[in-house]
Amino acid sequence: MESSLIPFSTPLPSRRFLAIGAHALSDKMLELIAKLSLMQRVTVLDCGNRSNMYSVAKLIRPYTADPVRVMCNIRLSRAFTCYQVLAMLQAVAANPPKEPLVVLDLLATFLDEDVELKDAQRLLNHSLSLLTQLSALAPVVISVRPIPLIAHQRAVLLELLKSNVDVCWEEPLALQTAQQTQMPLFG
Amino acid sequence: MTFRGWLLDLYLNQEEGLTLWFIGEDDRRICFRQAFPVSFYAAGPSEQLRALWKQVSGKAGVLGLSRRQKQDVFVADPVDVMQVDMDSPASQVRLFRDIEADFPNLTYYDADVTIGTRYMARHGVFPLALCELEADENQLIQSIHPLNTRWDLIPDLPPLRIFELKPDCDPNRGKVRSLLMRTDRFARHVPLDPAGDYLRLINEALADYDPDIFVTDWGDSWLIPFLNAQSEEKGIPLQLNRDATRPVRWQKETTYFSYGHIIYRPEEAHLFGRCHVDRKSSMMWSDYSLAGTLEMARVTTLPIEKAARVSPGQGISAMQVITALEKDVLVPYQKRQVEEFKSGMQLIQSDRGGMVYQPKVGLHMDVAQVDFVSMYPAVIIKGNISPEVPLPDLLEPAREELGVVPLTLKPLYKKRVEIKKKIRQYPPDHPMVATLKERANALKWLLVVCFGFLGYKNARYGRIEAHEAVTKGGREVLLRAKEVAESEGFEVLHMYVDALWIKKKGCSKPEHFTDVISKINLHTGLTINLDGIYRWVAFLPSKTDTRIPIANRYFGVFQSGEIKVRGLEARRRDTPIWIAAVQKQMIALLGQARTKAELSACIFEAFSFYYTSLQKLEENQVPVDQLVINGKVSYALEAYKASTASVRAARQMEAAGIPVKPGMRIRFIYRKGEPDVFAWDLGKPIDPLEVNKPKYIELLAKAGSAVLAPFGISEGLFREWSENRSIQLKLEYESTERAR
């Protein structure tokens, strides 16, 4: 596992980290989860259906004789709406972990057009205050993808998030474009 | 007065609460009104509830406030809630809009339940239910009760008056010159004359015939907007509604994500007192037509206009809400239930789909396909899988009392099974069969989506663990079935989620499979049916690596002569209809073979047909409209970095001033030179000589080679032959058998 692929070097201090990139940097985040799980417990909050545990299992396999034990170091829950994101964070904050917390694709559900922007802002504000509270005890790493054009009016949510973290890393644009290439069906 | 009739339409009014239109047993169409007080609930910290109480006390429409204990489906013990009683649904909507903004952190229940659903839960009355009611001299309903149920197998339905109106051509493609009006009494072409006499004619026909169902083509996107605009411009009145006090109600256009597809739904025109069904906006029309739409409306309680247009998911959602209301369980407004924490290992073990056993590539004779009847709904019912019920141990339920989801599905499942039994009682050409099949299809779709809905983010009664438990149950069932089949000496050629393909030497008649089917039924507790016995079936390999089998990519012919195709070009929506037709015909020609010995001749016939088709294409004999590719754009055009053919065609439309929305179908033709595509809906003609023939030859070769692949002809080879005929193809089944 090449640590250079992970934007934040481990061990992580108890701060709030934000990584922005195409596909919410899923591959890099899964590498980070794999690396952390080899050493300690890690809590994963998946807000964008990004927790491909098969990838993590593959990543850890060369480094351990007991992959099942390592996979059990990962504790995760998935949210599919922004209401669930908040509820999930409230549940975590009620019993805060002392080990790192990784939040995958935090903003995905906040871009849902069925949720009014003001509601999304209120829920995100509440979620961010919980993440701040959690970061006092353990590092919190958040990944997001750039706001897509179709949801440009929600760019304010990313700005709000950026202003509520300690360290922000953005994937260079050239890399993002390379990852988004789509194979056409016809022609 | 006492009145008996069928409920046709129900909507809100600002005065009494509800307006209801009935078709009387005496064939009169009568409008009644009814007071309909409703309640909703709020839960949360006491200080916030106190503030809410203070704010809403004495507000317009509030009948009363009280403190109650009610059951939240996701919480073990009853929760303390504040009950707000309102005088009408309209006041409830207004008040809730305000308090939701002022108290966003409270948890609300029963706040957005549709009026049809509430009405059903309270009075047991649903669209097209035969009812008996008591009303006063002002037509205000005092009491009402249904005389039949949603689950009647052959319901007593009203004699509906259906009025059809459609343009003489696709308005996106050409200039409409006349409209066709048709009822059971008359059919008439009405020219669109500049003076607007057609508006008078339509208006008179509507007033005279007084239809219940107004069926159109492109009614939402073109016809009704056009008629309304013309009526206004020419000053000629046009009354589309039966309720003359109302204008047409427009529901906004929308784009949404459903089962892996982005879907665009244009604006919808809704009528009052009668129902507008636009066949072009009705997503399931081709599957279940009007009989299925009415069945959908009856069982789901969705208004007929909505049942025709929305996905079955909304129907299932409405049915679950009725079950909850009938059980006096709260209906959550926003779902906040989260997934319980799992380890990475547990996620790998639980987050799996249906069981797939890769097929044995090639052509197989005398194969039986056995399918579980609505497997996932059956697993949900058998395992009592519901968000509020502890998860089952494989198929063994954790408790007896059914939860909201299985309780909703059980009568639906039973009704479909009964309708299918009924179909088998009639000869295939009996007039009842088509209607019963359409109704069974509508119910099938409801059953199909109920499983997906358990895992859907916005499903009120969804829970990801329950969704996973269903696939787990399904995998278990299929494995048990495989074990039984193998212990009975059958070879399992393929398994796909809820179906098995099995064969055994000497077994080629239905009675040869009776025993194994009974044993599978016994060992799984679920019903499995013989779908049919194939004379032969061909499982196809991957296009990129012929050693790799592809699940659900096969074709074959049943002993009845019926052809079954899955995963081929003919099944894809974007395939030009001519290419799909050529592929289907090739399979039909192969399907004539009853034995291995007959196959060689049939292969040659199929190939000859392909060759003739290829020649037609080369000689410009294929009508251009049959070469249209039915593409799609899933995002706003500016979001595309790679330009696909659909996107290039969509950009042409946008440049011509035609708005393009995510999820819209984009039809186009491949043309020679630049631009390389021609957007079909620009409405301009295209010269057949401009068609990019090599591209269509490539697509045709792809479709043709899929059919001939089991006989040893690869796509590359076939394409090469199609392009320049410089090689010789070997078309013999026996030779490929030897080679294998």
HADDOCK unambig.tbl for C-alpha pairs under 7 A between the chains (distance, minus, plus):
assign (segid A and resid 53 and name CA) (segid B and resid 344 and name CA) 5.99 0.50 0.50
assign (segid A and resid 53 and name CA) (segid B and resid 348 and name CA) 6.19 0.50 0.50
assign (segid A and resid 54 and name CA) (segid B and resid 348 and name CA) 6.78 0.50 0.50
assign (segid A and resid 68 and name CA) (segid B and resid 345 and name CA) 6.53 0.50 0.50
assign (segid A and resid 71 and name CA) (segid B and resid 343 and name CA) 6.69 0.50 0.50
assign (segid A and resid 71 and name CA) (segid B and resid 344 and name CA) 4.94 0.50 0.50
assign (segid A and resid 71 and name CA) (segid B and resid 345 and name CA) 5.28 0.50 0.50
assign (segid A and resid 72 and name CA) (segid B and resid 343 and name CA) 4.99 0.50 0.50
assign (segid A and resid 72 and name CA) (segid B and resid 344 and name CA) 5.77 0.50 0.50
assign (segid A and resid 72 and name CA) (segid B and resid 345 and name CA) 5.84 0.50 0.50
assign (segid A and resid 73 and name CA) (segid B and resid 343 and name CA) 6.89 0.50 0.50
assign (segid A and resid 74 and name CA) (segid B and resid 343 and name CA) 5.20 0.50 0.50
assign (segid A and resid 74 and name CA) (segid B and resid 344 and name CA) 5.15 0.50 0.50
assign (segid A and resid 75 and name CA) (segid B and resid 341 and name CA) 6.10 0.50 0.50
assign (segid A and resid 75 and name CA) (segid B and resid 342 and name CA) 5.49 0.50 0.50
assign (segid A and resid 75 and name CA) (segid B and resid 343 and name CA) 4.46 0.50 0.50
assign (segid A and resid 75 and name CA) (segid B and resid 344 and name CA) 6.35 0.50 0.50
assign (segid A and resid 76 and name CA) (segid B and resid 341 and name CA) 5.21 0.50 0.50
assign (segid A and resid 76 and name CA) (segid B and resid 342 and name CA) 5.32 0.50 0.50
assign (segid A and resid 76 and name CA) (segid B and resid 343 and name CA) 6.05 0.50 0.50
assign (segid A and resid 76 and name CA) (segid B and resid 344 and name CA) 6.88 0.50 0.50
assign (segid A and resid 77 and name CA) (segid B and resid 339 and name CA) 5.60 0.50 0.50
assign (segid A and resid 77 and name CA) (segid B and resid 340 and name CA) 6.21 0.50 0.50
assign (segid A and resid 77 and name CA) (segid B and resid 341 and name CA) 4.85 0.50 0.50
assign (segid A and resid 77 and name CA) (segid B and resid 342 and name CA) 6.41 0.50 0.50
assign (segid A and resid 78 and name CA) (segid B and resid 339 and name CA) 5.99 0.50 0.50
assign (segid A and resid 79 and name CA) (segid B and resid 338 and name CA) 6.40 0.50 0.50
assign (segid A and resid 80 and name CA) (segid B and resid 457 and name CA) 5.23 0.50 0.50
assign (segid A and resid 81 and name CA) (segid B and resid 457 and name CA) 6.28 0.50 0.50
assign (segid A and resid 83 and name CA) (segid B and resid 336 and name CA) 5.53 0.50 0.50
assign (segid A and resid 84 and name CA) (segid B and resid 336 and name CA) 4.84 0.50 0.50
assign (segid A and resid 84 and name CA) (segid B and resid 337 and name CA) 6.43 0.50 0.50
assign (segid A and resid 84 and name CA) (segid B and resid 338 and name CA) 5.67 0.50 0.50
assign (segid A and resid 87 and name CA) (segid B and resid 336 and name CA) 6.13 0.50 0.50
assign (segid A and resid 87 and name CA) (segid B and resid 338 and name CA) 6.80 0.50 0.50
assign (segid A and resid 88 and name CA) (segid B and resid 338 and name CA) 6.10 0.50 0.50
assign (segid A and resid 149 and name CA) (segid B and resid 639 and name CA) 5.98 0.50 0.50
assign (segid A and resid 150 and name CA) (segid B and resid 636 and name CA) 6.30 0.50 0.50
assign (segid A and resid 181 and name CA) (segid B and resid 642 and name CA) 6.52 0.50 0.50
assign (segid A and resid 182 and name CA) (segid B and resid 642 and name CA) 6.19 0.50 0.50
assign (segid A and resid 184 and name CA) (segid B and resid 644 and name CA) 5.21 0.50 0.50
assign (segid A and resid 186 and name CA) (segid B and resid 644 and name CA) 6.73 0.50 0.50
assign (segid A and resid 186 and name CA) (segid B and resid 645 and name CA) 6.07 0.50 0.50
assign (segid A and resid 187 and name CA) (segid B and resid 644 and name CA) 6.55 0.50 0.50
assign (segid A and resid 187 and name CA) (segid B and resid 645 and name CA) 5.89 0.50 0.50
